[in-house]
């Protein structure tokens, strides 16, 4: 029998309350749309405020300038970011933090706690989710390593000061800890979620000290777990956000002499989305509980990702449909959520991918 | 936890040693499916045995036949019963609805009179809320209770009365104020079923079994002390009863109310069943479906746990309780429908067939799963409730 434990501390309660208010105020949809047109895709002033609130260092130990909490607390502030489609390099940095911590590579943590932007570069051209399927390489040259290969879908690569790139050293997966600037190596990619910025990163010719390579496999697990948990947190927030947008429209739009929200075909679909939202939030906070307690969270995380990303993608899809003709236009916000939902669905494994992994974990081979 | 470790071991041993022998007939899944004298007597004797051993009503007051022990001990017993998959205890309405209500608002005389016999299954209880013309809408109750001196005269009909043919008492919702509408003017009664003028008529279900009755009241005269609370408080008391039923306020006598096939049984079934020359559990599409059900089941377990955390439910406090039936009943119906397909061509067998898997239990369970997607407010009504009361969408 799987554990059904959920813990939610007073600190998490306070963080959630602060983050809900902060994201609502700093990320109204007008701001989201304005940032979509900008180069970096986020507001540096808001980022500075987030750093000043101490969020960047939530999961960083106190001796490295953080507040010594954990991933559960990070997930708690990410949920409202998802709800308000906040454009921010927060999540990519927190994924990097977990990998650095697990890999015992502490030197850069104080900078990240202060607001240095960090990200990970773990995907390649074929788009395979398998984090161990790596073609980029590191080869030894004296006390240095020479890198070769191209990473893709590197979030916020254009502004990142720190990048963790997966490479193969002597056939085994490893994470190269890179410090910018990356001028000339980052190339912007066009991606489905326009609130995000994504880049390819050409590693070829880069040289790093051997000490800048994390070879401990625990770092990959920590990276994957953090990526899954935080994308679930964003998705859970996103479901709540898109449901608000949809319900609001159904309560105001009239067709054939009735508010369209009174039609059961629309109403029942919204009830189904609410059911999915409730289950997704429960999976999220359970997985966060296990991650926070450093317990094996693989089953919980994969379940959460499968559930939340499917529910969000469906909620976004229905939101477009239920807005009718307006839903087909650029000006309708439903598409922003659908784009976010699809980005999340297809990063770090879609629902079918995780269900296949879960089948092996829960049903045996 | 550890203070109860010894108790847990004792309970586990008792149920192992005292579990009743497997009957040569198919047992019902819950009190709603008890359709034969044989099934009824078997389950009633089992409940009595558990109570005599001190494992039922453990947290109820000693003076009324309970155990006067902490609820945690009863919880341990319930969990152990579920774990060992022993038969359920049949007096569900007495244990989970009428009993907690009488303990909460009954007079000392009522507690003396009813509680012990609820626990021992001496007195079986049934419930008279739904009516033939009103389905899920309890506030539309038309059964009348007319005061006449020191008595009330009952007229009308109730439907879906589980254990109606075996019950000694019924909790009844009836209209005492003629001409009143909806929630006002309703009253709540504890009605002796042997009263002249009360007649039960068994209803045959889609499974071919019996288990419900329709109950008719024709000038049935009951003493006025059968009234619970005051006249006009019926709706309030009925809602209170439902919070006991849903376990929201604790107070239940304990035991398990059903012996149901769940997602883990379905996984086990997939190991036994064969598809294309190999166990069904090796078929990738079956595996994907099983995992979907496991995720959903776990989602509902976790949602129940999250429901107890105010900081994670504050935005829509009613979302979890009001969606509970919608979530779990539909999950179960789809799960059982899927489980039939796992049996290959044998899915077409039915109860009574020698080669039906587990006596046709799975087929019966699928058909009976509609009792939850229909009873107590259909899925479609539940969806309206969630959309209107939780999300604030307009009524039709």
Interface residues (C-beta under 8 A of the other chain):
Chain A: X2 X4 X5 X6 X8 X12 X13 X16 X240 X243 X247 X250 X251 X258 X259 X261 X262 X264 X267 X268 X270 X271 X272 X274 X275 X278 X279 X280 X281 X282 X283 X285 X286 X303 X306 X307 X352 X355 X356 X358 X359 X362 X363 X364
Chain B: X267 X270 X281 X284 X287 X288 X290 X291 X292 X294 X295 X296 X298 X299 X300 X301 X302 X303 X304 X305 X306 X309 X311 X312 X315 X319 X320 X323 X326 X327 X380 X382 X383 X384 X386 X387 X388 X390 X391 X392 X393 X394 X395 X396
